[in-house]
Amino acid sequence: MTSQGAETSVGGRSDRLSSRAIASLFLPVAVVGAALALVPLWLGDSRLMMGLAIGGLLFTCYVIAFNVIFGSTGQLFLCVGALAGIGGYGAALLGDRFGLPIVVSVLLATLFAAITGGILSWIAVRRSLGVIFTGIVTLIFALSFENLLLGLGDITGGESGFFLVTGSETFLRERIPPYYLFLGLVVLYLLVHGLLRRSHIGWAFRALRDDEVAAELTGVNVARYRIYGGLIGAGMLGLAAAVYAVNEGRISPTTFGFGEVDVVVLVMLAFGGIGTLFGPVLGAVVFTVLDELLIEFGQLRLVAYGVLIIVLFLWLPRGVIPTVRSLWLRIRGLESPGKLKSADPADGALEAVPEEIQSSD
Amino acid sequence: MTAAILDGLVLGLQFGLLAVGLTLVYGIGGVLNLAYGQMVVVAAIAVSLAIGAGLPVGLAIGVGLVAGGVFGLLMDKTLLRPVYRRHGEPRVLLSLLLTLGLAFIVDGLLLWRYPLEGLTLHIGGGPVEILGVPMRRGSLLASSIAVAAFIGLFLFFRNTILGRAVRSVIQNEEGARMLGIDPKRVRTFILVSSGLLAALVAITRSMSIPVTVTSGISLTIFALIVTVVGGLGSVAGAFLAGIILGIVSSISASLIGTFLTLIILLGAAALTILLRPSGLLGVPEE
């Protein structure tokens, strides 16, 4: 195994995790978590608004997971909805049809999703598919999954889906407690992603994103870290969706559809900043609010989304957070944005794809 | 079985025609046009509106062709300009994202303005027997148009100077530039042709299935599957893959039902990428 040496040398970095580095991760996550924890005080009276807020947190989870896969390891998975669907349908079917306890069905469903994501990554790595072909293969997987749900109507309830018995009569169906459960997931995901970025896995992620060939040459096992990315990200997707299924009490193919999940997640991540730690939270919050504001415009909402996608990728390809950060640093006249990355690698935005898009301009 | 194969041939010609407009644009510009299905829909709606306004069908079809061509021209002159400034993978990726945005805009506008509009062209007359199988006149006319379009394309690429210029840009953009071919103009030409082909798809398809404002996404997906199997950028590959997939899907639909058929088609595309990423007739990269 060529990666053995790399692991020890790169691993040395992670041992140097200072208390300052830990604080610089935990503090912002705690602040964001605390801010989001206040939402029910404001909206808690309305079942409808709490449902929206939970949906927002669910998408925050999705976007963080997609960020681990796409932002960190450069794999364009266009099957976010399908991987989430494996979690959601998995938990629902295991709980309802096989009568397993909630926790067991949720964890098993998470495992299924993680393994599927790992397999997809493994295939993409083994066949050395580029970004585009990875996108097409995963899109094909997503479409097949959607069709399978429709075709196996006897088990899945077809187009209309089904109502879950699992989770009823528990706190999961109440108004406010599930919100905090999802907030817990968001905080957990942020910490996992943050710690990943600071561990040797994070160093390997960055190395292979910056220059895959160079990373390979210096002994980073690119294949292995891509598969880690697929496993972890897909597991995150499966877990969030499984919890959502038992919370919502109803699932259907559109809960996990390509247009309903993948496109939205992509826009949210691009808005917040691909590869950044808090970009997913910003993107998900902004678009959840925006979606609600635009609801009265009906079909024109689609137009707004289309325009936003184009505007984002043309004029704000790095996303809001990295753009604002480099603007701020430039105003303070501290450092050029180029130097920033090498000065503060742990916080540097992982803007792999957008940077490529920009650079040849 | 003969019936299934003949039906498959009809379907396959449609698949092939659908994929050509997508594969050409990919070959020439490295642009993966996810708004391609919407091009077809826009042309179909234009024909339908023109017929609704009292134009004779022939003239309405002309309106549809113009709509498709103008759509392609506008894309080339506006949305795709920043795309052309990138090269290689970033170009494909940006084109994919921007045209996805465009697809949303077109879908949203059409659903808002003409939610119930759709195009169905009725071709009169009873069925015609071929090899003992009664075939609808609409299917036969659609297939003849598709065959004519393919023959036209082959002759164009083989025999005309412009056709050779297009082929040279597909093979090597820099080399073509050195020979005095302006890739920019070739691209514009191809985008307009792609729009015209999309309009042709709208017309032939509506002879058997209605093309509605919501057809865009599934049309793009089918075009993508056929294109991937045939080889991104290969016209002959699109034709061949269309015929094969058409026959496969028609046989499997008659043997095991429709829902597995789409999965089989999707599986074929996935397998092609995994086993032979350049497709049936595509040129392997590097």
Contacts between the chains, C-beta under 8 A, distances in Angstrom:
chain1	res1	chain2	res2	distance
A	76	B	93	7.8
A	123	B	274	6.7
A	127	B	273	7.6
A	127	B	274	5.3
A	127	B	277	7.2
A	129	B	273	7.0
A	129	B	277	7.3
A	130	B	89	5.9
A	131	B	89	5.8
A	131	B	93	6.0
A	132	B	32	7.1
A	132	B	89	6.5
A	132	B	92	5.1
A	132	B	93	6.8
A	132	B	96	7.3
A	133	B	273	5.5
A	133	B	277	6.2
A	135	B	96	7.2
A	136	B	224	7.1
A	136	B	228	6.2
A	136	B	269	7.7
A	136	B	273	6.4
A	137	B	270	5.7
A	137	B	273	5.5
A	137	B	274	7.4
A	140	B	225	7.6
A	140	B	266	4.8
A	140	B	267	8.0
A	140	B	269	5.5
A	140	B	270	4.8
A	140	B	273	8.0
A	141	B	270	7.3
A	143	B	221	6.6
A	143	B	262	7.7
A	143	B	266	5.6
A	144	B	262	7.9
A	144	B	263	5.1
A	144	B	266	4.7
A	144	B	267	7.1
A	147	B	259	6.2
A	147	B	262	5.3
A	147	B	263	5.4
A	147	B	266	7.5
A	148	B	263	6.7
A	150	B	259	6.4
A	151	B	259	3.4
A	151	B	260	6.6
A	151	B	263	7.5
A	259	B	217	7.5
A	263	B	100	7.2
A	263	B	104	7.7
A	266	B	97	7.9
A	298	B	112	6.8
A	299	B	108	5.1
A	299	B	109	7.9
A	299	B	111	4.1
A	299	B	112	4.0
A	299	B	115	7.5
A	300	B	108	5.9
A	300	B	112	5.5
A	301	B	108	7.0
A	302	B	104	5.0
A	302	B	105	7.5
A	302	B	107	5.6
A	302	B	108	3.0
A	302	B	111	7.0
A	303	B	104	6.9
A	303	B	105	5.1
A	303	B	108	3.6
A	303	B	109	5.8
A	303	B	112	7.4
A	304	B	108	7.7
A	305	B	101	7.7
A	305	B	104	5.1
A	305	B	108	7.6
A	306	B	100	8.0
A	306	B	101	4.4
A	306	B	102	6.4
A	306	B	103	7.1
A	306	B	104	3.1
A	306	B	105	3.5
A	306	B	106	7.8
A	306	B	107	7.8
A	306	B	108	6.4
A	307	B	101	7.0
A	307	B	105	6.3
A	308	B	101	7.5
A	309	B	97	6.4
A	309	B	98	7.5
A	309	B	100	6.2
A	309	B	101	3.4
A	309	B	104	6.7
A	310	B	79	7.2
A	310	B	98	5.4
A	310	B	101	3.9
A	310	B	102	7.0
A	310	B	105	7.9
A	313	B	94	6.4
A	313	B	97	4.8
A	313	B	98	6.2
A	313	B	101	7.5
A	314	B	82	5.9
A	314	B	98	7.2
A	353	B	90	7.5
A	353	B	93	6.5
A	356	B	89	7.4
A	356	B	90	4.6
A	357	B	86	6.2
A	357	B	90	4.7
A	357	B	93	6.9
A	357	B	94	5.4
A	360	B	85	7.1
A	360	B	86	5.1
A	360	B	87	5.7
A	360	B	90	6.3
A	361	B	85	5.8
A	361	B	86	7.3
